Structure formats: structure tokens, C-alpha cells
Amino acid sequence: MPITQSAKKALRQNTKRRVKNLAQNRNLKDAVKEFRKTPSKEALSTIFKKLDKSAKVGLIKDNKADRLKSRLSTLLTKTTK
């Protein structure tokens, strides 16, 4: 357990951030899974928005967001043909 006051505060901050990050990550994964089941143009735009926001705040890396966006758009084009 932390002893100093600053270490206690850091622990509180880390706990709050971890909970928030886990919730955001779960939300993103669920959205991607849902899109894979039923791909649509509207869902793709919302997924892109979520991926960009996640990359911006550092939840995932930029290249991962780009890779997922590419794969999901390819999936949409394959299903629409």
C-alpha cells in the first residue's frame, strides 16, 4: 500500500482511470463485434468515430485504429457486393 500522500493520490487516480479505460475498451470491442455481425454504412461511421477517439486519447495506438478501420471497410465492401 502507498505510504506518502502523493502515492495515495496516484493510486486513486490510477484506479479511476483504469475503470474508465476498461469501460471504453469494452464499449469499443462490443461495437466492433456488432459491426462484424451486421455491417452497414451508418455503423461504419460510428465505429470510425470511436476508433479515432480511442486513438486520440491513447486507449489504442494509431496504427491499430487505422488497421481496424481498413479491415472493417473491406468487410463492408465484401458484404455489399
Buried (B, 14 or more C-beta within 10 A) or exposed (E): EEEEEEEEEEEEEEEEEEEEBEEBEEEBEEBBEEBBEEBEEEBBEEBBEBBBEBBEEEBBEEEEBEEBBEEBBEBBEEEEE
